[in-house]
Structure formats: structure tokens, C-alpha cells
């Protein structure tokens, strides 16, 4: 998890979204620490599913906000969210099959996808919002 670093300075400037970003980041870190100590069992799987659900909820909240403020790249942003969720679902469908990544690797991949999205797409809308205000 040391390779996952946020390049865009947090916060974005929207309290609810900033709170959700930090919450997702903390959840991801806790899950990886759990996987280091308890690599198997229901607890890590449950937390991974929770991470997906929290991410899904955050994306919908963020999209509603972007629609409300008239963000011009909303469609692309929405597609980026769907790509992340699709990657998550694909990883979960492959997990526990022969020659597939461990849950820790799936979490790391998910973390990298969300990091990239935050650094690119979320920082772009934060810049746009700042210029608009």
C-alpha cells in the first residue's frame, strides 16, 4: 500500500466529498492492514465488499453534486466511475479461482485505480470548481 499516494492535495473543497474521500482512503488502509494479519476469512471479504459499497455510494453522491453545479465533463467522470466499479467486480469474480490474485492484490489494484481517478478526474473538477467560484 506504500505505493498508493494521493498526488492531488486533499481536500477538494466540498465538505461532503472530502469527508467521503478520506473515509474511503482510511477504509482501504485498514483493509490492507487487516489482510496483512488475517489474510483469509470472512472479515477481509466483508470489508472488501464494504469498500465497494462505500465507493459506489460516494460515486453517486459525487455525480449528483457535479450535475447540480453543471460540471461540463460529467459524462466522462461518470464513465470513469463505472470503469472503476467494473474493475472491482471483475476482480471479485476472479478471486479464489486458480492462478488469480490474492485479496490483498485485488485491494491494492482497487486502491491504485481509485488513486488514479482522484489524482486525474477529481482534481480536474476541483480545479474547475475553484476557477468557477
DRENPA-3360 file (N, C-alpha, C; in nm, 2 decimals, always signed):
BEGIN
1 = XXXXXXXX = +0.08/-0.12/+0.00/+0.00/+0.00/+0.00/+0.09/+0.12/+0.00 ~ +0.21/+0.11/+0.03/+0.30/+0.22/+0.03/+0.31/+0.29/-0.11 ~ +0.28/+0.21/-0.21/+0.29/+0.27/-0.35/+0.17/+0.36/-0.38 ~ +0.07/+0.36/-0.30/-0.05/+0.44/-0.33/-0.04/+0.57/-0.25 ~ -0.02/+0.68/-0.32/-0.01/+0.81/-0.26/-0.10/+0.90/-0.34 ~ -0.17/+0.99/-0.27/-0.26/+1.09/-0.34/-0.17/+1.20/-0.38 ~ -0.17/+1.23/-0.51/-0.09/+1.34/-0.57/-0.16/+1.47/-0.57 ~ -0.29/+1.47/-0.58/-0.37/+1.60/-0.57/-0.38/+1.63/-0.43;
9 = XXXXXXXX = -0.35/+1.76/-0.39/-0.36/+1.79/-0.25/-0.51/+1.79/-0.20 ~ -0.53/+1.70/-0.10/-0.66/+1.70/-0.04/-0.68/+1.82/+0.05 ~ -0.78/+1.88/+0.07/-0.92/+1.84/+0.02/-0.95/+1.90/-0.11 ~ -1.06/+1.86/-0.17/-1.11/+1.92/-0.29/-1.18/+2.05/-0.27 ~ -1.24/+2.06/-0.15/-1.31/+2.19/-0.12/-1.46/+2.17/-0.11 ~ -1.51/+2.05/-0.12/-1.65/+2.02/-0.10/-1.66/+1.93/+0.02 ~ -1.71/+1.98/+0.13/-1.70/+1.91/+0.26/-1.75/+1.76/+0.25 ~ -1.87/+1.74/+0.20/-1.92/+1.60/+0.19/-1.83/+1.51/+0.11;
17 = XXXXXXXX = -1.78/+1.56/+0.00/-1.70/+1.47/-0.09/-1.56/+1.45/-0.02 ~ -1.51/+1.56/+0.04/-1.38/+1.54/+0.11/-1.39/+1.44/+0.22 ~ -1.49/+1.45/+0.29/-1.52/+1.35/+0.40/-1.52/+1.21/+0.35 ~ -1.59/+1.19/+0.24/-1.61/+1.06/+0.18/-1.47/+1.01/+0.12 ~ -1.40/+1.10/+0.06/-1.26/+1.06/+0.01/-1.17/+1.01/+0.12 ~ -1.17/+1.09/+0.23/-1.09/+1.05/+0.34/-1.14/+0.91/+0.40 ~ -1.27/+0.90/+0.41/-1.32/+0.78/+0.47/-1.29/+0.66/+0.38 ~ -1.30/+0.67/+0.25/-1.26/+0.56/+0.16/-1.11/+0.53/+0.17;
25 = XXXXXXXX = -1.03/+0.63/+0.18/-0.89/+0.61/+0.20/-0.85/+0.54/+0.33 ~ -0.92/+0.58/+0.44/-0.90/+0.51/+0.56/-0.94/+0.36/+0.56 ~ -1.06/+0.34/+0.50/-1.11/+0.21/+0.49/-1.02/+0.12/+0.41 ~ -0.96/+0.17/+0.30/-0.87/+0.10/+0.22/-0.74/+0.06/+0.30 ~ -0.69/+0.15/+0.37/-0.57/+0.13/+0.45/-0.60/+0.02/+0.56 ~ -0.71/+0.04/+0.63/-0.75/-0.06/+0.73/-0.76/-0.20/+0.68 ~ -0.82/-0.21/+0.56/-0.84/-0.34/+0.50/-0.71/-0.40/+0.46 ~ -0.62/-0.32/+0.41/-0.48/-0.38/+0.38/-0.41/-0.42/+0.50;
33 = XXXXXXXX = -0.42/-0.34/+0.61/-0.36/-0.38/+0.74/-0.42/-0.51/+0.79 ~ -0.55/-0.53/+0.78/-0.62/-0.65/+0.82/-0.57/-0.77/+0.74 ~ -0.55/-0.75/+0.61/-0.51/-0.86/+0.52/-0.37/-0.90/+0.55 ~ -0.29/-0.81/+0.61/-0.15/-0.84/+0.65/-0.15/-0.94/+0.77 ~ -0.25/-0.92/+0.85/-0.26/-1.00/+0.98/-0.36/-1.12/+0.97 ~ -0.46/-1.10/+0.89/-0.57/-1.21/+0.88/-0.59/-1.22/+0.73 ~ -0.51/-1.29/+0.65/-0.52/-1.29/+0.51/-0.64/-1.37/+0.46 ~ -0.70/-1.45/+0.53/-0.82/-1.53/+0.49/-0.93/-1.51/+0.59;
41 = XXXXXXXX = -1.05/-1.55/+0.54/-1.17/-1.54/+0.63/-1.27/-1.44/+0.59 ~ -1.38/-1.44/+0.66/-1.49/-1.36/+0.62/-1.47/-1.21/+0.65 ~ -1.39/-1.17/+0.75/-1.37/-1.03/+0.78/-1.31/-0.96/+0.67 ~ -1.20/-1.00/+0.61/-1.15/-0.92/+0.49/-1.24/-0.92/+0.37 ~ -1.31/-1.03/+0.34/-1.40/-1.03/+0.23/-1.51/-0.93/+0.26 ~ -1.57/-0.93/+0.38/-1.68/-0.84/+0.41/-1.63/-0.70/+0.40 ~ -1.51/-0.67/+0.45/-1.46/-0.53/+0.44/-1.43/-0.49/+0.29 ~ -1.39/-0.58/+0.21/-1.37/-0.55/+0.07/-1.51/-0.52/+0.00;
49 = XXXXXXXX = -1.61/-0.59/+0.04/-1.74/-0.56/-0.02/-1.79/-0.43/+0.04 ~ -1.76/-0.40/+0.16/-1.80/-0.27/+0.22/-1.73/-0.16/+0.14 ~ -1.60/-0.18/+0.11/-1.53/-0.08/+0.04/-1.60/-0.05/-0.10 ~ -1.64/-0.16/-0.16/-1.71/-0.14/-0.29/-1.84/-0.06/-0.27 ~ -1.91/-0.10/-0.17/-2.04/-0.03/-0.15/-2.02/+0.12/-0.11 ~ -1.92/+0.15/-0.03/-1.89/+0.29/+0.01/-1.85/+0.36/-0.11 ~ -1.77/+0.30/-0.20/-1.72/+0.36/-0.32/-1.84/+0.39/-0.41 ~ -1.92/+0.29/-0.43/-2.04/+0.31/-0.52/-2.13/+0.43/-0.47;
57 = XXXXXXXX = -2.15/+0.43/-0.34/-2.23/+0.54/-0.28/-2.16/+0.67/-0.30 ~ -2.03/+0.68/-0.28/-1.96/+0.80/-0.30/-1.97/+0.85/-0.44 ~ -1.95/+0.76/-0.54/-1.96/+0.80/-0.68/-2.10/+0.86/-0.71 ~ -2.20/+0.80/-0.66/-2.33/+0.85/-0.69/-2.35/+0.99/-0.62 ~ -2.30/+1.01/-0.50/-2.31/+1.14/-0.44/-2.23/+1.24/-0.52 ~ -2.11/+1.21/-0.56/-2.02/+1.30/-0.64/-2.09/+1.33/-0.77 ~ -2.14/+1.23/-0.84/-2.21/+1.26/-0.97/-2.33/+1.35/-0.95 ~ -2.41/+1.34/-0.84/-2.52/+1.43/-0.82/-2.47/+1.57/-0.80;
65 = XXXXXXXX = -2.36/+1.58/-0.72/-2.31/+1.71/-0.70/-2.26/+1.78/-0.83 ~ -2.19/+1.70/-0.91/-2.13/+1.75/-1.03/-2.25/+1.79/-1.13 ~ -2.35/+1.72/-1.13/-2.47/+1.75/-1.21/-2.53/+1.88/-1.16 ~ -2.54/+1.90/-1.03/-2.60/+2.02/-0.97/-2.52/+2.14/-1.00 ~ -2.39/+2.13/-1.01/-2.31/+2.25/-1.04/-2.29/+2.27/-1.19 ~ -2.33/+2.18/-1.27/-2.32/+2.19/-1.41/-2.18/+2.16/-1.46 ~ -2.12/+2.07/-1.40/-1.98/+2.03/-1.44/-1.98/+1.98/-1.59 ~ -1.90/+2.04/-1.68/-1.91/+2.01/-1.82/-1.86/+1.87/-1.86;
73 = XXXXXXXX = -1.77/+1.81/-1.77/-1.72/+1.68/-1.80/-1.78/+1.57/-1.72 ~ -1.91/+1.59/-1.68/-1.98/+1.49/-1.60/-1.99/+1.35/-1.67 ~ -2.02/+1.35/-1.80/-2.03/+1.22/-1.86/-1.90/+1.14/-1.86 ~ -1.79/+1.20/-1.89/-1.66/+1.13/-1.88/-1.63/+1.09/-1.74 ~ -1.67/+1.18/-1.64/-1.64/+1.14/-1.50/-1.73/+1.02/-1.46 ~ -1.85/+1.02/-1.50/-1.94/+0.90/-1.48/-1.88/+0.78/-1.54 ~ -1.84/+0.78/-1.66/-1.78/+0.67/-1.72/-1.65/+0.62/-1.65 ~ -1.57/+0.71/-1.60/-1.46/+0.68/-1.52/-1.50/+0.60/-1.39;
81 = XXXXXXXX = -1.60/+0.65/-1.33/-1.66/+0.58/-1.21/-1.70/+0.43/-1.25 ~ -1.77/+0.42/-1.36/-1.82/+0.29/-1.40/-1.70/+0.19/-1.43 ~ -1.59/+0.25/-1.49/-1.47/+0.17/-1.52/-1.41/+0.11/-1.39 ~ -1.40/+0.19/-1.29/-1.35/+0.15/-1.16/-1.44/+0.04/-1.10 ~ -1.57/+0.06/-1.10/-1.66/-0.03/-1.04/-1.66/-0.16/-1.12 ~ -1.65/-0.15/-1.25/-1.63/-0.28/-1.34/-1.51/-0.35/-1.30 ~ -1.40/-0.28/-1.28/-1.27/-0.34/-1.24/-1.28/-0.41/-1.11 ~ -1.35/-0.35/-1.02/-1.37/-0.41/-0.89/-1.45/-0.54/-0.90;
89 = XXXXXXXX = -1.56/-0.54/-0.98/-1.65/-0.65/-0.99/-1.57/-0.77/-1.07 ~ -1.49/-0.73/-1.17/-1.42/-0.83/-1.24/-1.32/-0.90/-1.15 ~ -1.25/-0.82/-1.06/-1.16/-0.88/-0.97/-1.22/-0.97/-0.87 ~ -1.34/-0.93/-0.82/-1.41/-1.02/-0.73/-1.46/-1.14/-0.79 ~ -1.49/-1.14/-0.92/-1.54/-1.26/-0.99/-1.43/-1.36/-1.01 ~ -1.30/-1.30/-1.02/-1.19/-1.39/-1.04/-1.12/-1.44/-0.92 ~ -1.16/-1.37/-0.80/-1.09/-1.41/-0.68/-1.13/-1.55/-0.64 ~ -1.03/-1.62/-0.58/-1.04/-1.75/-0.54/-1.04/-1.86/-0.65;
97 = XXXXXXXX = -1.03/-1.81/-0.77/-1.01/-1.91/-0.89/-0.87/-1.94/-0.90 ~ -0.83/-2.05/-0.96/-0.69/-2.09/-0.98/-0.61/-1.98/-1.05 ~ -0.49/-1.96/-1.01/-0.40/-1.86/-1.07/-0.46/-1.72/-1.07 ~ -0.52/-1.68/-0.97/-0.57/-1.54/-0.97/-0.51/-1.47/-0.85 ~ -0.52/-1.33/-0.85/-0.46/-1.26/-0.75/-0.52/-1.28/-0.61 ~ -0.44/-1.26/-0.51/-0.49/-1.27/-0.37/-0.58/-1.15/-0.35 ~ -0.66/-1.16/-0.24/-0.74/-1.05/-0.20/-0.66/-0.92/-0.17 ~ -0.54/-0.93/-0.12/-0.46/-0.82/-0.09/-0.42/-0.75/-0.23;
105 = XXXXXXXX = -0.39/-0.83/-0.33/-0.36/-0.78/-0.46/-0.48/-0.71/-0.52 ~ -0.60/-0.76/-0.50/-0.72/-0.70/-0.55/-0.74/-0.57/-0.49 ~ -0.72/-0.56/-0.36/-0.74/-0.44/-0.28/-0.64/-0.33/-0.33 ~ -0.51/-0.38/-0.35/-0.41/-0.29/-0.39/-0.44/-0.23/-0.53 ~ -0.49/-0.32/-0.62/-0.53/-0.28/-0.76/-0.65/-0.18/-0.75 ~ -0.74/-0.20/-0.66/-0.86/-0.12/-0.65/-0.81/+0.02/-0.59 ~ -0.72/+0.02/-0.50/-0.66/+0.14/-0.44/-0.59/+0.22/-0.55 ~ -0.52/+0.15/-0.64/-0.44/+0.23/-0.74/-0.54/+0.29/-0.84;
113 = XXXXXXXX = -0.65/+0.21/-0.88/-0.75/+0.27/-0.97/-0.82/+0.39/-0.91 ~ -0.85/+0.38/-0.78/-0.92/+0.50/-0.72/-0.82/+0.61/-0.70 ~ -0.70/+0.58/-0.67/-0.59/+0.69/-0.66/-0.58/+0.76/-0.79 ~ -0.57/+0.69/-0.90/-0.55/+0.75/-1.03/-0.68/+0.83/-1.07 ~ -0.79/+0.79/-1.04/-0.92/+0.86/-1.06/-0.91/+0.99/-0.98 ~ -0.88/+0.98/-0.85/-0.88/+1.10/-0.77/-0.78/+1.20/-0.82 ~ -0.66/+1.15/-0.85/-0.55/+1.24/-0.90/-0.58/+1.31/-1.03 ~ -0.65/+1.24/-1.12/-0.68/+1.29/-1.25/-0.82/+1.36/-1.25;
121 = XXXXXXXX = -0.93/+1.28/-1.24/-1.06/+1.33/-1.26/-1.11/+1.42/-1.15 ~ -1.09/+1.38/-1.02/-1.14/+1.46/-0.91/-1.06/+1.59/-0.90 ~ -0.94/+1.59/-0.92/-0.86/+1.71/-0.91/-0.89/+1.80/-1.03 ~ -0.93/+1.75/-1.14/-0.98/+1.83/-1.26/-1.10/+1.91/-1.22 ~ -1.20/+1.84/-1.16/-1.32/+1.91/-1.12/-1.30/+2.00/-1.01 ~ -1.21/+1.97/-0.92/-1.17/+2.07/-0.81/-1.12/+2.19/-0.87 ~ -1.03/+2.18/-0.97/-0.97/+2.30/-1.03/-1.08/+2.38/-1.10 ~ -1.16/+2.31/-1.18/-1.27/+2.38/-1.25/-1.36/+2.45/-1.15;
129 = XXXXX = -1.40/+2.38/-1.04/-1.48/+2.45/-0.94/-1.42/+2.57/-0.88 ~ -1.29/+2.56/-0.85/-1.22/+2.67/-0.79/-1.22/+2.79/-0.89 ~ -1.20/+2.76/-1.02/-1.19/+2.87/-1.12/-1.33/+2.93/-1.14 ~ -1.44/+2.85/-1.12/-1.57/+2.89/-1.14/-1.62/+2.99/-1.03 ~ -1.57/+2.96/-0.91/-1.61/+3.04/-0.79/-1.52/+3.16/-0.79;
% end
